């Protein structure tokens, strides 16, 4: 039985209904697949994952955290250990709320939401779980895992970006870093992937998801991961304010020297930044995912700023590397390419709506058939929307002027949000009866409008499916 069929069968039993709607959510970086299933009354998430041990870890951590007052969705197995059911808290993530606040689309207090998150985090980090047998895949953060991430930066960023460095001296910096981590680290439960996409806003509070990899390690790493998230680029002033708030929350559970905390904070910020560069170097520069261009630039700027701290005076090789990054031609070329690819096309409804086979799909399909058809005018039937006679006809049609005005407004809002979120692809299609006149004209006009408005910020591809036959 196919996975989707099993999901539908499970959802029907859980929701006690034969009228079930199920669709797969956008794929995550892991091998897990998430399905939102609903009837007319309620909605649940069903997760499919072949790693049964990871599934068990998630269920066990869910029960432990919930019993200790941490906001997490309820979760349980149902019949098959490759599938588990999770309470559907909706799709309103902290990341989306922060992005919307930057664009002025909401009035929520971002600082307050981040404080709620850090307060819950601090409480989680000092729960007594060390004796429990629920850690997966490892229990303790060790030198081996730290070196893995540092080498990820070396091989997936430095060597890809063609940055010159002295390998032995860089290794000396890595060794020095590991020694300092041992000296200054504040130990507790480390969430590991504590970032704003793993925090859901639900019933005026914050809820954590994706915590199955909790291990024992340096707790400061989590707060740094949230506040230094490159795709958000929070202001230095806000980060400093929230750091002080996090310190006050930590003090409720553990005693620590404030100077030691500051050194630990800087070390974790550097480590997280190197991790980010390693990940974005691979995803952006090798796999050509344009959404990582601005975050990569933010991470480079953050690295340069961090290395001005006196704590890193003896990290000579990493400091040399940081200076090189600002003048690296390959990186500058990558930064200057368009952030967003906009695909515009025309088509005939008679021959079907064009399929979008990109990773996330979606986009706009506009119907031009409410506008008078030039194809019914003598002398224009054999022409198309790029011919002067058809252009003149349509530019004298008030319905077309109003239609395109609405399209420009809708698509512009979409492009603005996509650029802000560093998304990489948007599809806009225009359909009419034969795919020759109105749809071709509309596609050409939108491409011209967007090119004038956004210039090098976007890359436009324009095609006319029926004209190429």
C-alpha positions as CSV (number, residue, x, y, z in Angstrom):
1,X,0.0,0.0,0.0
2,X,1.3,3.5,-0.9
3,X,2.3,5.8,1.9
4,X,-0.5,8.3,1.1
5,X,-3.1,5.5,1.2
6,X,-1.8,4.4,4.6
7,X,-2.0,8.0,5.8
8,X,-5.6,8.3,4.6
9,X,-6.5,5.0,6.3
10,X,-4.9,6.1,9.6
11,X,-6.5,9.5,9.5
12,X,-10.0,8.0,8.8
13,X,-9.6,5.8,12.0
14,X,-8.3,8.6,14.2
15,X,-10.8,11.2,13.0
16,X,-13.6,8.7,12.8
17,X,-14.6,9.9,9.3
18,X,-14.5,8.7,5.8
19,X,-14.5,12.3,4.4
20,X,-10.8,13.1,5.0
21,X,-8.6,15.7,3.3
22,X,-4.8,15.0,3.4
23,X,-1.9,16.9,1.9
24,X,1.8,16.7,2.3
25,X,3.5,19.7,3.9
26,X,6.6,21.2,2.4
27,X,9.5,18.8,2.7
28,X,11.9,19.3,5.7
29,X,15.7,18.9,5.7
30,X,15.2,15.5,7.3
31,X,13.8,12.3,5.8
32,X,10.5,12.8,7.7
33,X,7.3,13.4,5.7
34,X,4.5,15.5,7.3
35,X,0.8,15.3,6.3
36,X,-2.0,17.6,7.5
37,X,-5.2,15.6,7.6
38,X,-8.6,17.0,8.5
39,X,-12.3,16.4,8.4
40,X,-15.0,19.1,8.7
41,X,-14.3,19.5,12.4
42,X,-10.7,18.9,13.3
43,X,-7.2,18.6,11.9
44,X,-4.1,16.4,12.9
45,X,-0.6,15.9,11.6
46,X,0.6,12.4,10.7
47,X,4.4,12.0,10.4
48,X,6.0,9.2,8.3
49,X,9.6,8.2,9.1
50,X,11.4,5.0,8.6
51,X,13.8,5.7,11.5
52,X,11.7,4.0,14.3
53,X,14.3,4.9,17.0
54,X,14.0,8.6,16.1
55,X,10.2,8.3,16.2
56,X,10.4,6.7,19.7
57,X,12.7,9.5,20.8
58,X,10.3,12.2,19.7
59,X,7.3,10.5,21.4
60,X,9.3,10.0,24.6
61,X,10.6,13.6,24.7
62,X,7.1,14.8,24.0
63,X,5.7,13.1,27.1
64,X,8.7,14.1,29.3
65,X,8.5,17.8,28.3
66,X,4.8,18.1,28.5
67,X,4.8,16.5,32.0
68,X,7.4,19.2,33.0
69,X,5.3,22.1,31.9
70,X,7.0,22.8,28.5
71,X,4.7,23.8,25.6
72,X,4.9,21.0,23.0
73,X,2.2,19.4,20.8
74,X,0.7,16.1,22.0
75,X,2.1,13.1,20.1
76,X,1.6,9.4,20.0
77,X,2.0,6.2,17.9
78,X,-1.0,4.7,16.2
79,X,-0.7,1.1,15.0
80,X,2.5,1.4,13.0
81,X,5.8,2.7,14.5
82,X,6.8,4.3,11.1
83,X,3.9,6.7,11.7
84,X,3.0,8.9,14.6
85,X,0.2,11.4,15.2
86,X,0.9,15.0,16.3
87,X,-1.5,17.7,17.5
88,X,-2.0,20.3,14.8
89,X,-1.0,23.7,16.2
90,X,-1.3,25.4,12.8
91,X,1.4,26.9,10.7
92,X,2.0,30.2,12.3
93,X,5.7,30.1,13.1
94,X,7.8,32.6,15.0
95,X,9.9,33.0,11.9
96,X,6.9,34.1,9.9
97,X,5.7,36.5,12.6
98,X,9.2,38.2,12.8
99,X,9.4,38.5,9.0
100,X,5.9,40.0,8.9
101,X,6.8,42.5,11.6
102,X,9.8,43.7,9.6
103,X,7.5,44.4,6.7
104,X,4.9,46.1,8.9
105,X,2.2,43.5,8.3
106,X,1.5,42.8,11.9
107,X,1.8,44.7,15.2
108,X,2.9,41.8,17.4
109,X,5.6,42.5,19.9
110,X,8.5,40.4,18.5
111,X,10.7,41.1,21.6
112,X,7.9,39.7,23.8
113,X,7.6,36.5,21.7
114,X,11.4,36.0,21.8
115,X,11.3,36.5,25.5
116,X,8.6,33.9,25.9
117,X,10.7,31.5,23.8
118,X,13.9,32.1,25.8
119,X,12.0,31.7,29.1
120,X,10.6,28.3,28.0
121,X,14.1,27.3,26.7
122,X,15.8,28.1,30.0
123,X,13.3,26.0,31.9
124,X,13.7,23.1,29.5
125,X,17.5,23.2,29.6
126,X,17.7,22.4,33.3
127,X,15.1,19.7,33.6
128,X,16.6,16.5,35.2
129,X,16.8,14.1,32.3
130,X,20.3,12.8,32.4
131,X,19.3,9.5,33.9
132,X,16.6,8.8,31.3
133,X,17.1,6.4,28.4
134,X,15.5,8.6,25.8
135,X,18.4,10.4,24.1
136,X,18.8,9.9,20.3
137,X,21.1,9.5,18.5
138,X,23.7,10.5,21.1
139,X,23.5,11.6,24.8
140,X,26.4,14.0,25.1
141,X,27.9,16.6,22.8
142,X,31.5,15.5,22.4
143,X,34.7,16.8,20.8
144,X,34.0,14.5,17.8
145,X,30.6,16.2,17.0
146,X,32.2,19.7,17.4
147,X,35.0,18.8,15.0
148,X,32.5,17.5,12.5
149,X,30.8,20.9,12.4
150,X,34.1,22.8,12.2
151,X,35.3,20.6,9.4
152,X,31.9,21.2,7.7
153,X,32.8,24.9,7.5
154,X,36.3,24.0,6.1
155,X,35.2,21.6,3.4
156,X,31.7,22.9,2.5
157,X,32.5,26.6,2.6
158,X,36.2,27.5,2.5
159,X,37.2,25.1,-0.2
160,X,34.1,25.7,-2.3
161,X,34.5,29.4,-2.1
162,X,38.1,29.1,-3.0
163,X,39.3,30.9,0.1
164,X,43.0,30.5,0.7
165,X,44.0,29.2,4.2
166,X,46.8,27.5,6.0
167,X,45.4,24.1,6.9
168,X,47.6,23.4,9.9
169,X,47.1,26.9,11.4
170,X,43.3,26.5,10.9
171,X,43.5,23.2,12.8
172,X,45.3,25.0,15.6
173,X,42.4,27.5,15.8
174,X,39.9,24.6,15.9
175,X,41.9,22.8,18.7
176,X,42.1,26.1,20.6
177,X,38.4,26.5,20.2
178,X,37.5,23.0,21.5
179,X,39.7,23.6,24.6
180,X,37.9,26.9,25.4
181,X,34.5,25.2,24.9
182,X,35.5,22.7,27.7
183,X,36.6,25.6,29.9
184,X,33.6,27.9,29.6
185,X,30.6,25.7,28.7
186,X,27.4,25.9,30.8
187,X,26.0,22.3,30.7
188,X,22.4,21.3,30.5
189,X,19.9,20.0,27.9
190,X,20.7,21.3,24.5
191,X,17.7,21.6,22.2
192,X,20.2,21.5,19.3
193,X,18.0,23.0,16.5
194,X,16.5,26.0,18.4
195,X,15.5,28.4,15.7
196,X,12.4,30.4,14.9
197,X,10.9,27.9,12.4
198,X,10.7,25.3,15.2
199,X,8.6,27.6,17.4
200,X,4.9,27.7,16.7
201,X,2.6,30.5,18.0
202,X,-0.6,28.9,19.4
203,X,-3.2,30.3,21.8
204,X,-1.1,33.4,22.6
205,X,1.9,31.3,23.6
206,X,5.0,29.7,22.1
207,X,5.2,25.9,21.4
208,X,8.4,24.0,20.5
209,X,8.6,21.3,17.8
210,X,11.4,19.2,16.3
211,X,13.2,18.5,19.5
212,X,14.0,14.7,19.1
213,X,17.7,15.4,19.0
214,X,18.0,16.9,22.5
215,X,21.3,16.1,24.1
216,X,23.5,17.2,27.0
217,X,25.8,20.1,26.0
218,X,26.3,23.8,26.3
219,X,23.0,25.5,26.8
220,X,24.1,28.9,25.5
221,X,24.4,27.4,22.0
222,X,20.6,27.3,21.8
223,X,20.0,30.9,22.6
224,X,22.7,32.0,20.2
225,X,21.1,29.8,17.5
226,X,17.8,31.6,17.9
227,X,19.1,35.2,18.1
228,X,21.9,34.9,15.5
229,X,19.7,33.2,12.9
230,X,21.1,34.7,9.7
231,X,17.8,34.6,7.8
232,X,16.3,37.0,10.4
233,X,19.2,39.4,11.0
234,X,17.9,40.8,14.3
235,X,19.5,44.1,15.3
236,X,22.6,44.1,17.6
237,X,20.6,46.2,20.0
238,X,17.8,43.7,20.3
239,X,20.2,40.7,20.5
240,X,22.0,42.4,23.4
241,X,18.8,43.1,25.2
242,X,17.5,39.6,24.8
243,X,20.9,38.1,25.8
244,X,20.5,40.0,29.1
245,X,17.0,38.6,29.5
246,X,18.2,35.1,28.8
247,X,20.9,35.5,31.5
248,X,18.2,36.5,34.0
249,X,16.2,33.4,33.1
250,X,19.2,31.1,33.4
251,X,19.9,32.6,36.9
252,X,16.6,31.0,38.1
253,X,18.1,27.6,37.6
254,X,21.9,27.8,37.8
255,X,24.6,29.9,39.3
256,X,27.3,31.2,36.9
257,X,30.0,33.8,36.6
258,X,28.8,36.6,34.2
259,X,32.3,37.0,32.7
260,X,32.3,33.3,32.0
261,X,28.9,33.6,30.4
262,X,30.1,36.4,28.1
263,X,33.1,34.3,26.9
264,X,30.8,31.3,26.4
265,X,28.4,33.5,24.4
266,X,31.1,34.7,22.1
267,X,32.4,31.2,21.5
268,X,29.0,29.8,20.8
269,X,28.2,32.7,18.4
270,X,31.4,32.0,16.5
271,X,30.7,28.3,16.3
272,X,27.1,28.9,15.1
273,X,28.3,31.3,12.5
274,X,30.8,28.8,11.1
275,X,28.1,26.1,11.0
276,X,25.9,28.6,9.1
277,X,28.6,29.3,6.5
278,X,29.2,25.6,6.1
279,X,25.5,24.8,5.5
280,X,24.9,27.9,3.3
281,X,28.0,27.3,1.3
282,X,26.8,23.8,0.3
283,X,23.1,24.7,-0.2
284,X,23.7,28.1,-1.8
285,X,26.9,28.0,-3.8
286,X,26.9,24.3,-4.8
287,X,23.2,23.4,-5.0
288,X,22.4,26.9,-6.3
289,X,19.6,27.7,-3.9
290,X,19.2,31.5,-4.2
291,X,17.3,31.8,-0.9
292,X,20.6,31.5,0.9
293,X,22.3,34.5,-0.8
294,X,21.4,37.2,1.8
295,X,21.8,34.9,4.8
296,X,25.2,34.0,3.6
297,X,26.1,37.6,3.3
298,X,24.7,38.2,6.8
299,X,26.8,35.4,8.2
300,X,30.0,36.8,6.7
301,X,29.3,40.2,8.2
302,X,28.5,38.6,11.5
303,X,31.7,36.6,11.4
304,X,33.8,39.8,10.8
305,X,32.0,41.6,13.7
306,X,32.5,38.7,16.1
307,X,36.2,38.4,15.4
308,X,36.8,41.9,16.5
309,X,36.3,40.7,20.1
310,X,39.4,40.5,22.2
311,X,38.4,36.9,23.0
312,X,39.6,35.9,19.5
313,X,42.9,37.7,19.2
314,X,44.8,34.5,19.0
315,X,42.5,32.9,16.4
316,X,44.8,34.2,13.7
317,X,43.9,32.0,10.8
318,X,40.2,32.4,11.2
319,X,40.7,36.2,11.4
320,X,42.7,36.1,8.1
321,X,39.9,34.1,6.5
322,X,37.3,36.6,7.6
323,X,39.2,39.4,6.0
324,X,39.5,37.5,2.7
325,X,35.8,36.9,2.5
326,X,35.0,40.6,1.9
327,X,37.2,40.6,-1.2
328,X,36.5,37.1,-2.6
329,X,35.4,37.4,-6.2
330,X,33.4,34.2,-6.4
331,X,31.4,35.1,-3.3
332,X,30.8,38.6,-4.6
333,X,29.6,37.2,-7.9
334,X,27.3,34.9,-6.1
335,X,25.9,37.7,-4.0
336,X,25.2,39.8,-7.0
337,X,23.0,37.2,-8.8
338,X,19.2,37.6,-8.6
339,X,17.6,36.4,-5.3
340,X,14.3,35.4,-6.8
341,X,13.5,33.6,-10.1
342,X,10.1,34.6,-11.5
343,X,8.7,32.3,-14.2
344,X,6.0,33.9,-16.4
345,X,4.2,32.0,-19.1
346,X,1.1,32.0,-21.3
347,X,-1.1,29.1,-22.2
348,X,-4.4,27.9,-23.6
349,X,-7.0,26.6,-21.2
350,X,-8.2,24.2,-24.0
351,X,-4.8,22.4,-23.7
352,X,-4.7,22.3,-19.9
353,X,-3.2,24.3,-17.1
354,X,0.7,24.1,-17.1
355,X,2.2,21.8,-14.4
356,X,4.6,23.3,-11.9
357,X,7.2,20.6,-11.0
358,X,9.4,22.7,-8.8
359,X,10.1,21.7,-5.2
360,X,7.2,23.7,-3.6
361,X,4.9,24.3,-6.6
362,X,2.2,26.9,-6.4
363,X,2.1,30.4,-7.9
364,X,-0.6,32.3,-9.7
365,X,-2.8,31.3,-12.6
366,X,-4.8,34.3,-14.0
367,X,-7.7,33.8,-16.4
368,X,-7.8,36.5,-19.1
369,X,-11.0,35.3,-20.8
370,X,-13.1,38.1,-19.3
371,X,-11.3,40.6,-21.6
372,X,-12.6,40.9,-25.2
373,X,-10.9,38.4,-27.5
374,X,-8.8,40.0,-30.4
375,X,-8.9,36.6,-32.0
376,X,-12.5,37.3,-33.0
377,X,-11.6,40.5,-34.8
378,X,-11.0,40.3,-38.6
379,X,-7.3,40.5,-39.4
380,X,-6.1,39.7,-35.9
381,X,-6.9,36.0,-35.6
382,X,-3.6,34.9,-37.1
383,X,-1.6,37.3,-35.1
384,X,-0.6,37.1,-31.4
385,X,-0.1,39.3,-28.3
386,X,3.4,40.4,-29.3
387,X,2.1,41.9,-32.6
388,X,1.5,45.7,-32.7
389,X,-2.1,45.4,-34.0
390,X,-3.1,43.1,-31.1
391,X,-1.2,45.3,-28.6
392,X,-3.1,48.4,-29.8
393,X,-6.4,46.6,-29.6
394,X,-5.8,45.4,-26.0
395,X,-4.4,48.7,-24.8
396,X,-7.7,50.3,-25.8
397,X,-9.7,47.7,-23.7
398,X,-10.6,49.2,-20.3
399,X,-11.1,45.6,-19.0
400,X,-7.5,44.7,-19.8
401,X,-6.2,47.9,-18.1
402,X,-8.1,47.1,-14.9
403,X,-7.2,43.4,-15.0
404,X,-3.5,44.1,-15.4
405,X,-3.6,46.8,-12.7
406,X,-5.0,44.2,-10.3
407,X,-2.4,41.6,-11.4
408,X,0.5,44.1,-10.8
409,X,-0.7,44.8,-7.3
410,X,-1.2,41.2,-6.3
411,X,2.1,39.9,-7.8
412,X,4.1,42.8,-6.5
413,X,3.0,42.0,-2.9
414,X,4.0,38.4,-3.5
415,X,7.4,39.4,-4.9
416,X,8.1,41.8,-2.0
417,X,7.3,39.1,0.6
418,X,9.4,36.5,-1.3
419,X,12.4,38.8,-1.4
420,X,12.0,39.5,2.3
421,X,11.8,35.8,3.1
422,X,14.7,35.0,0.7
423,X,12.5,32.6,-1.3
424,X,13.8,31.6,-4.7
425,X,11.0,30.9,-7.1
426,X,7.6,32.2,-8.1
427,X,5.4,31.1,-11.0
428,X,2.8,33.3,-12.7
429,X,0.8,32.0,-15.6
430,X,-1.8,33.6,-17.9
431,X,-4.5,31.6,-19.7
432,X,-7.0,32.4,-22.4
433,X,-8.9,30.5,-24.9
434,X,-6.2,29.8,-27.5
435,X,-3.1,31.0,-25.7
436,X,-2.3,33.4,-28.5
437,X,-3.5,36.9,-27.8
438,X,-4.7,38.0,-24.3
439,X,-2.5,35.6,-22.3
440,X,0.6,36.4,-24.4
441,X,0.0,40.2,-24.1
442,X,-0.5,39.9,-20.3
443,X,2.6,37.9,-19.8
444,X,4.7,40.3,-21.8
445,X,3.3,43.3,-19.9
446,X,3.9,41.7,-16.5
447,X,7.5,40.8,-17.4
448,X,8.2,44.4,-18.4
449,X,6.5,45.8,-15.3
450,X,8.5,43.5,-12.9
451,X,11.8,44.2,-14.7
452,X,11.3,47.9,-14.4
453,X,10.2,47.7,-10.7
454,X,12.7,45.2,-9.4
455,X,15.6,45.3,-11.9
456,X,18.5,43.0,-10.7
457,X,16.7,41.9,-7.6
458,X,14.8,39.2,-9.6
459,X,15.5,37.1,-12.6
460,X,12.6,36.7,-15.1
461,X,12.0,33.8,-17.5
462,X,9.2,34.4,-20.1
463,X,7.6,31.7,-22.3
464,X,4.5,31.3,-24.4
465,X,3.6,27.6,-24.5
466,X,1.3,27.7,-27.5
467,X,3.5,30.0,-29.6
468,X,6.3,27.5,-29.4
469,X,4.3,24.6,-30.8
